[in-house]
Amino acid sequence: MAPTKVLAGARVVLPTGTVDDGRVTVEGTRIASTGPENAETVDLSGHWVVPGFVDLHNHGGGGASFTGGTAEDVLKGVHTHRLHGTTTVVASAVTGDLHFLARQAGMLAELAQQGDIAGIHFEGPFISPCRKGAHDEGLLRDPDPAEVRKLIDAAHGQARMMTLATELPGGLDSVRLLAEHGVIAAVGHTDATYEQTLRAIDAGATVATHLFNAMPPLGHRAPGPIAALLEDERVTVELINDGTHLHPAALRLAFHHAGAARVAFVTDAMDAAGFGDGRYMLGPLEVEVADGVARLVEGGSIAGSTLTLDRAFQRAVTVDGLPVEDVVRAISANPARLLGLDDRIGSLEPGKDADLVVLDADFALKGVMRRGEWVIDPRLG
């Protein structure tokens, strides 16, 4: 077993608030309450220590895809995001043929059972052609509960979330089915009205997939899904904080109305995250990434992002002006709660996994630890 480590001198963000000149003791893979007198001490004066980031919605990175790649590709993408502080990631699929999605889910389920990913998110094919974004319209279909059940079964207990246009035929029954099986029903890529969205929430939908994006804009006579999702205490809203998907005012609006307890930062990352500009495939569709912005070659729709959660964290504090403690909730604690993993991850507390991120005074990433082992050692940078 690795020697006990004491991370000392940093500003440590705990569930109860920030502790100046704090200490985090790591024993094996876990956070401990105390350590031996001869424990290895890591001086992190002038830094922040925050919980490892948890990404609910991620399609790949490092040039590798979760949506159609091999197991090796998925592991490469997971490692890329770990280098940016994401110690827990859910692998998101995109719209595809149901047989292909079932096969991909089987492979991803094995990686989830091994602990490499935290489960599977199905984004499509049960979404609206009116708000399809970077999804192949020819493969879209109404959310038939029998087909929804096939994908749940194909995931072998590792399905964590499914994004639906709940206004489509079969949408509400599919939401109820997902809730019965412990799978998060997320409203997204939807053309629903305000009233239709309320019915979806009452049926059991609890997440808004990348709020504001791929849904009708907020209107003063027809408020649409945005108002319904923001005002209901049962819903957590995903936000992609890359400066492209959302204006800072929209992000602040979401925080103001939902509160820090109901926001989850996600990347919606595709292969190019942590890799670079160029041409990529997102499912069956070709994507051009230029200056870090991903768009479909045909039509120009935004196609996921190249975001990593360390950049989302830094931007939230330095550009959006959010309190560090609120950002930690949105990027760690809230998604861990949604996944039902908050007994193990999402906060720095004794007994939980030693997943943490070290940031400098300007909130740039300097260190990453996952289950007690340094992915990036801050002493080497």
Order of alpha helices (4+ residues) and beta strands (2+ residues): beta-beta-beta-beta-beta-beta-beta-beta-alpha-beta-alpha-beta-alpha-beta-alpha-beta-alpha-beta-alpha-beta-alpha-beta-beta-beta-beta-alpha-alpha-alpha-beta-beta-beta
